[in-house]
């Protein structure tokens, strides 16, 4: 992880999938959650390096998939983040820092809610 | 002819592994075979190869986007009848309108509801099944259950095109029931229909790869892929004998016979076309009739003749 990487902004309050009780989803939800750190790293690297295209791609994918894995908050936050990036002009990083923080925070909260996180 | 009851195929084209995993989990237990492609190029290749009933297509693909890929699918004869459902995170009404106007049959918004996804895929598969069944029925002969003339014409053109492309030999046979008018007049039209049904049954009892069609009236067309005229002649001779030996209920002494004219792609002098092959087979059939009927006559091999004259 690089020095620019965001940490959870407050004591992590986990969120859980709406489909936690669905046996057919358990395995893929776990894979989705385990991959969250990798995605956060990609989001932050793209953001700080100014790679808008790469950033938009991953946010768009999470927007489409989040709710499908039972995390509506991921979809709604991704949608808001994506909209802000599209609306922003040349200074898009400055204009979307808060949206980035909020989105990454949601991802951290989802990750904190995974089965083997130790949180109860 | 049995209708196709194989498990329908669904091809998902999306660049996100997250979506592929989700589709796999959500469509598990449905009566379908799910395939995946993670790029538009891979999707196009798999659509041609697998011939799926339904494609679930993402709009925001890199390179060729979903709309461009849909255009490619609709332009190609091999893929134009595949039902395409857009599956996208876009909520723009104009994207939906554009997709539907371009030939997509439905639109599913990501993130999708599992029950809605299944219902929409099932609905698309049901429609595809009915369309294919109607297409197939429109190409069948009502009396004999064989392929009809419309199918024969299309298939002969396809087979000739394949034979040219792969430099393969192709044999065509025409079969005509001898003195059929006399049978109709003597025993009545219901008996004539029974003769046609029986002959059709015998002709379609040959090799499974052979394409047997009712060409019209008491005439039948047989297409033998990757088969030369010698082998085609052997096959038709067996069929001729089987027709001659068939028993006719209520008429134990009756012998029904048929004549055959056979040609292959090397019998043609000029361009290899369906019309030229039909003409060569018809000429051979005419010779069989002239020769006393109940026989197989093959067209002469043009190449052999040319070599002989050298």
HADDOCK unambig.tbl for C-alpha pairs under 7 A between the chains (distance, minus, plus):
assign (segid A and resid 24 and name CA) (segid B and resid 25 and name CA) 6.20 0.50 0.50
assign (segid A and resid 25 and name CA) (segid B and resid 25 and name CA) 6.45 0.50 0.50
assign (segid A and resid 28 and name CA) (segid B and resid 21 and name CA) 6.83 0.50 0.50
assign (segid A and resid 61 and name CA) (segid B and resid 16 and name CA) 6.49 0.50 0.50
assign (segid A and resid 63 and name CA) (segid B and resid 89 and name CA) 6.97 0.50 0.50
assign (segid A and resid 64 and name CA) (segid B and resid 89 and name CA) 5.00 0.50 0.50
assign (segid A and resid 64 and name CA) (segid B and resid 110 and name CA) 4.61 0.50 0.50
assign (segid A and resid 64 and name CA) (segid B and resid 111 and name CA) 4.77 0.50 0.50
assign (segid A and resid 65 and name CA) (segid B and resid 18 and name CA) 6.35 0.50 0.50
assign (segid A and resid 65 and name CA) (segid B and resid 19 and name CA) 6.11 0.50 0.50
assign (segid A and resid 65 and name CA) (segid B and resid 110 and name CA) 6.76 0.50 0.50
assign (segid A and resid 65 and name CA) (segid B and resid 111 and name CA) 5.52 0.50 0.50
assign (segid A and resid 66 and name CA) (segid B and resid 111 and name CA) 6.85 0.50 0.50
assign (segid A and resid 67 and name CA) (segid B and resid 111 and name CA) 5.13 0.50 0.50
assign (segid A and resid 68 and name CA) (segid B and resid 111 and name CA) 4.91 0.50 0.50
assign (segid A and resid 68 and name CA) (segid B and resid 112 and name CA) 5.93 0.50 0.50
